Amino acid sequence: MTKFRVGVPREIKAGETRVAMTPAGAAALAAAGAEVVFQAGAGEESGFTDSEYVSAGAVVVPSARMAWDVDLVVKVKEPIAGEFAFLSEKSSVFTYLHLAACPVLTDALLERRVAAIAYETVSVDGTLPLLRPMSEVAGTLAVQVGARGLEKACGGRGVLLGGVSGAAPSRVVVIGAGSAGSSAARTAAGVGAEVVVLDISPGRLAEAAEITGRVRAVLSTPLAISSEATEADLVISTVLVVGGKAPVLISRELLRRMKKGAVVVDIAIDQGGSFETSRPTTHESPYYIEEGIVHYCVTNMPAAVPRTSTVALTSATIPYILQLARSGVKEALRGIPALRAGLNTWQGKVTCEGVARALNKEHVPPKTIL
């Protein structure tokens, strides 16, 4: 019987240092009877050597093409133009896709009839288990990079988040109380900042308010966002529309009314961004100033801490990869609702409602074509 083959290519997106699988993940797949085809050097930036993958039972290959010539390609970030030539109907893809903000990639997947499963839309009882670990990392990092942005050298107001004796702490406003928002609020409160969390869900706000006495929970409305943003030193947006494009919550006009030298961190930039002035940046050049406000809009924030991110990501994804390997992609999608919710494209059709809506394409429910 032919082994199910799982490929792990090296990430080539600018500044991306994560890898889609740890050696422990490769060992679990090998023990389950799958063949893991790992591109040489793919784990180096995360601190994993080729020899560790060989010891785990993986086959290390010299080229990306060989790692893509498999049944299932497992990645961290969406395929970029340099990888489009590897896309084909015979190789399914399992990765973060964020297609609502990537019409060119969506068209490439449809043209090549790729079965593309997005980590960020895999859903279990309304939760997003494969988005959660990277959301937590991004939320924590948002406070770190926001604090750096507030330093004068970056164009910021020149204030410490936690303040010191005789100087008040800074005010941090977090929009969204999900995994990323809660992580950001907890981290900001932990360094002594004054923290305000906004969300449209009273339940999530109640949970956020329990983090620490330093967090104030506010029901999110346009008026509340405007009022809180103008008083903030740091605004972190974590809003998410599953599969869809992020809503613009802070306009250029509102930005002009914020404190000069304040910082905005847009975790939603992967989904198009939630500040009108947001545009993608990289780890090499993460900040820019517009309307007197320091912006941080890096699209792959967790790559700043690749070891932690890779371990956390693999812990979340490996149960699903094992299910795909054991059953085959089509049967796993048929039998496992969580994976079926993650399916974004299939045989030239858009199967994620949020993506279809964002890109004005026909939505075909996956149940009708699997």
ChimeraX attribute file (.defattr): number of C-alpha atoms within 10 A of each C-alpha:
attribute: neighborCount
match mode: 1-to-1
recipient: residues
	/A:1	3
	/A:2	7
	/A:3	13
	/A:4	20
	/A:5	21
	/A:6	30
	/A:7	30
	/A:8	29
	/A:9	28
	/A:10	24
	/A:11	24
	/A:12	15
	/A:13	17
	/A:14	12
	/A:15	17
	/A:16	21
	/A:17	25
	/A:18	30
	/A:19	30
	/A:20	26
	/A:21	27
	/A:22	25
	/A:23	22
	/A:24	18
	/A:25	22
	/A:26	28
	/A:27	21
	/A:28	17
	/A:29	26
	/A:30	19
	/A:31	12
	/A:32	14
	/A:33	16
	/A:34	21
	/A:35	23
	/A:36	28
	/A:37	25
	/A:38	28
	/A:39	24
	/A:40	21
	/A:41	18
	/A:42	24
	/A:43	28
	/A:44	16
	/A:45	17
	/A:46	19
	/A:47	14
	/A:48	18
	/A:49	16
	/A:50	20
	/A:51	13
	/A:52	16
	/A:53	24
	/A:54	17
	/A:55	13
	/A:56	20
	/A:57	21
	/A:58	25
	/A:59	18
	/A:60	21
	/A:61	18
	/A:62	12
	/A:63	14
	/A:64	19
	/A:65	16
	/A:66	17
	/A:67	26
	/A:68	27
	/A:69	18
	/A:70	20
	/A:71	21
	/A:72	26
	/A:73	23
	/A:74	23
	/A:75	22
	/A:76	26
	/A:77	22
	/A:78	21
	/A:79	22
	/A:80	14
	/A:81	12
	/A:82	9
	/A:83	15
	/A:84	13
	/A:85	12
	/A:86	16
	/A:87	22
	/A:88	19
	/A:89	18
	/A:90	15
	/A:91	22
	/A:92	23
	/A:93	30
	/A:94	25
	/A:95	21
	/A:96	21
	/A:97	26
	/A:98	26
	/A:99	27
	/A:100	25
	/A:101	21
	/A:102	18
	/A:103	14
	/A:104	12
	/A:105	19
	/A:106	24
	/A:107	16
	/A:108	18
	/A:109	26
	/A:110	21
	/A:111	15
	/A:112	18
	/A:113	20
	/A:114	23
	/A:115	28
	/A:116	28
	/A:117	27
	/A:118	27
	/A:119	29
	/A:120	20
	/A:121	28
	/A:122	24
	/A:123	19
	/A:124	13
	/A:125	8
	/A:126	8
	/A:127	13
	/A:128	18
	/A:129	19
	/A:130	25
	/A:131	21
	/A:132	19
	/A:133	23
	/A:134	24
	/A:135	22
	/A:136	21
	/A:137	22
	/A:138	26
	/A:139	30
	/A:140	21
	/A:141	22
	/A:142	33
	/A:143	26
	/A:144	15
	/A:145	17
	/A:146	26
	/A:147	22
	/A:148	20
	/A:149	29
	/A:150	25
	/A:151	17
	/A:152	12
	/A:153	10
	/A:154	16
	/A:155	21
	/A:156	25
	/A:157	20
	/A:158	17
	/A:159	20
	/A:160	19
	/A:161	25
	/A:162	19
	/A:163	15
	/A:164	10
	/A:165	7
	/A:166	6
	/A:167	10
	/A:168	15
	/A:169	19
	/A:170	22
	/A:171	22
	/A:172	30
	/A:173	29
	/A:174	34
	/A:175	29
	/A:176	25
	/A:177	28
	/A:178	23
	/A:179	19
	/A:180	30
	/A:181	29
	/A:182	26
	/A:183	24
	/A:184	33
	/A:185	33
	/A:186	21
	/A:187	20
	/A:188	30
	/A:189	23
	/A:190	15
	/A:191	14
	/A:192	18
	/A:193	21
	/A:194	24
	/A:195	27
	/A:196	24
	/A:197	28
	/A:198	25
	/A:199	23
	/A:200	14
	/A:201	14
	/A:202	15
	/A:203	10
	/A:204	18
	/A:205	23
	/A:206	14
	/A:207	13
	/A:208	26
	/A:209	20
	/A:210	13
	/A:211	17
	/A:212	13
	/A:213	10
	/A:214	18
	/A:215	22
	/A:216	19
	/A:217	21
	/A:218	21
	/A:219	15
	/A:220	18
	/A:221	13
	/A:222	10
	/A:223	9
	/A:224	12
	/A:225	21
	/A:226	18
	/A:227	13
	/A:228	20
	/A:229	27
	/A:230	18
	/A:231	17
	/A:232	21
	/A:233	29
	/A:234	31
	/A:235	26
	/A:236	28
	/A:237	28
	/A:238	28
	/A:239	26
	/A:240	19
	/A:241	13
	/A:242	19
	/A:243	25
	/A:244	22
	/A:245	26
	/A:246	22
	/A:247	16
	/A:248	15
	/A:249	17
	/A:250	18
	/A:251	13
	/A:252	13
	/A:253	10
	/A:254	17
	/A:255	22
	/A:256	14
	/A:257	14
	/A:258	22
	/A:259	18
	/A:260	17
	/A:261	25
	/A:262	28
	/A:263	33
	/A:264	31
	/A:265	29
	/A:266	27
	/A:267	28
	/A:268	24
	/A:269	26
	/A:270	25
	/A:271	24
	/A:272	24
	/A:273	27
	/A:274	26
	/A:275	24
	/A:276	16
	/A:277	16
	/A:278	23
	/A:279	17
	/A:280	17
	/A:281	18
	/A:282	17
	/A:283	17
	/A:284	9
	/A:285	11
	/A:286	16
	/A:287	24
	/A:288	18
	/A:289	17
	/A:290	14
	/A:291	16
	/A:292	18
	/A:293	25
	/A:294	23
	/A:295	29
	/A:296	29
	/A:297	26
	/A:298	25
	/A:299	25
	/A:300	24
	/A:301	26
	/A:302	25
	/A:303	24
	/A:304	17
	/A:305	16
	/A:306	20
	/A:307	21
	/A:308	16
	/A:309	24
	/A:310	26
	/A:311	20
	/A:312	19
	/A:313	24
	/A:314	22
	/A:315	16
	/A:316	18
	/A:317	20
	/A:318	19
	/A:319	14
	/A:320	18
	/A:321	22
	/A:322	20
	/A:323	19
	/A:324	22
	/A:325	22
	/A:326	17
	/A:327	14
	/A:328	15
	/A:329	21
	/A:330	13
	/A:331	13
	/A:332	20
	/A:333	22
	/A:334	15
	/A:335	12
	/A:336	13
	/A:337	15
	/A:338	20
	/A:339	23
	/A:340	24
	/A:341	23
	/A:342	25
	/A:343	23
	/A:344	33
	/A:345	28
	/A:346	23
	/A:347	17
	/A:348	17
	/A:349	24
	/A:350	27
	/A:351	27
	/A:352	28
	/A:353	19
	/A:354	20
	/A:355	26
	/A:356	22
	/A:357	16
	/A:358	16
	/A:359	17
	/A:360	10
	/A:361	12
	/A:362	14
	/A:363	17
	/A:364	17
	/A:365	17
	/A:366	21
	/A:367	12
	/A:368	7
	/A:369	11
	/A:370	12
